[in-house]
Amino acid sequence: MPNSAQNELAVLLEAAGVAPITDSAFLRVTGADAARWLNGMVSNSIQSLQPGEGCYNFLLNAQGRILGDCTVYRETSEEPAEFLLATTTAQVEAIQQHLDHFIIMDDVELTRAYVEASGLLIVGKDAAAVMGRVGLPAVDPLRLVHADTEHGPVLLLSSVAGLTPRYELRATTAAVDGLRGAMGLSEVSAETLEALRLMEARPLFGQDIRNTEKAHDLPQETAQAHALHFAKGCYLGQEIVERIRSRGQVHRQFMAFRLTGELPATLPVPLEAAGKPAGELTSAALVPLPEGATMLALGYARLEALPIGSASGQADKPELTYPGGVAVPHRIPQPTV
């Protein structure tokens, strides 16, 4: 990895940087039945959210398979509760169509929001201090705040925290440019953000979590327990999620890997153990860790194939291989929420 990328990653781990947000979209969910209805459509507890709070969610089909992911924030206004559903540009149309299908006799309306707004990501160890310098609150993870700044009104969202705090701003282009100038931070590349994602073992929908003819993942396979709530009542796909929980496990698990050998040229690539199918790698990159450049990957491994030192603790298992090298799995820490 070039020295510039090494320097950028060091900036995020030791200070903070910024990047434009180009792949995000929002749905506003309003109406007298919004809280009850949305609670029945996603995997986390919407009805328990207080004004300004958010939670990460999956959208499931009736068979419990993941159709999409999103973060739902409750707006800061009081009753009736309104919500802002944040997802990616690639997902928003399909999510809106899916949700629209289930609005029958409910007082619920879905509308696109912040379509013309510019977005800015502030990420890094010192991101909270940077927010304070420009008059914005350094809120806890998964919070929504509307703030007035000298550059104009701003929507501030804090997302699930990994190794470093991260904040997202939505405002007019002029307001975003003004705040960015006041912050005085250097821009980091998409390559560096991808390296950080692999270090944090954060799955990306469409790459690590899939809804395709060949891959249709279950929630408990993804190691994203913070997306599930088991005491919220019924929701679409809940029966399968509860059945998996009662049986104790799934057959494969999303994991992080360190690779030795060659970096996969294309993804996904299969994993094998003693010549038998054992999973797949879905993301991989050369990452400039403090101890030296290392190939990191994300993917899925079948539980019965996990070798010594894996999350399962099983012993006497052959190593996991992929075309070009060996993949050593390790635990994924639960994100801070």
HELIX and SHEET records of a PDB file:
HELIX    1   1 ASN A    3  GLU A   14  1                                  12    
HELIX    2   2 ALA A   34  ASN A   39  1                                   6    
HELIX    3   3 THR A   89  ASP A  100  1                                  12    
HELIX    4   4 ALA A  127  ARG A  133  1                                   7    
HELIX    5   5 THR A  173  MET A  183  1                                  11    
HELIX    6   6 ALA A  190  GLU A  200  1                                  11    
HELIX    7   7 PRO A  219  THR A  222  5                                   4    
HELIX    8   8 ALA A  225  ALA A  227  5                                   3    
HELIX    9   9 GLN A  238  ARG A  247  1                                  10    
HELIX   10  10 LEU A  303  ALA A  305  5                                   3    
SHEET    1   A 5 GLY A  17  PRO A  20  0                                        
SHEET    2   A 5 SER A 118  VAL A 123 -1                                        
SHEET    3   A 5 ARG A 166  ALA A 171 -1                                        
SHEET    4   A 5 GLY A 152  SER A 158 -1                                        
SHEET    5   A 5 ARG A 143  THR A 149 -1                                        
SHEET    1   B 5 GLY A  54  LEU A  60  0                                        
SHEET    2   B 5 ILE A  66  ARG A  74 -1                                        
SHEET    3   B 5 PHE A  83  THR A  87 -1                                        
SHEET    4   B 5 ALA A  25  THR A  30 -1                                        
SHEET    5   B 5 GLU A 109  ALA A 113 -1                                        
SHEET    1   C 7 ARG A 252  GLY A 261  0                                        
SHEET    2   C 7 GLY A 292  ARG A 302 -1                                        
SHEET    3   C 7 LYS A 276  LEU A 289 -1                                        
SHEET    4   C 7 VAL A 269  ALA A 273 -1                                        
SHEET    5   C 7 LEU A 320  TYR A 322 -1                                        
SHEET    6   C 7 GLY A 325  HIS A 330 -1                                        
SHEET    7   C 7 ARG A 252  GLY A 261 -1                                        
END                                                                             
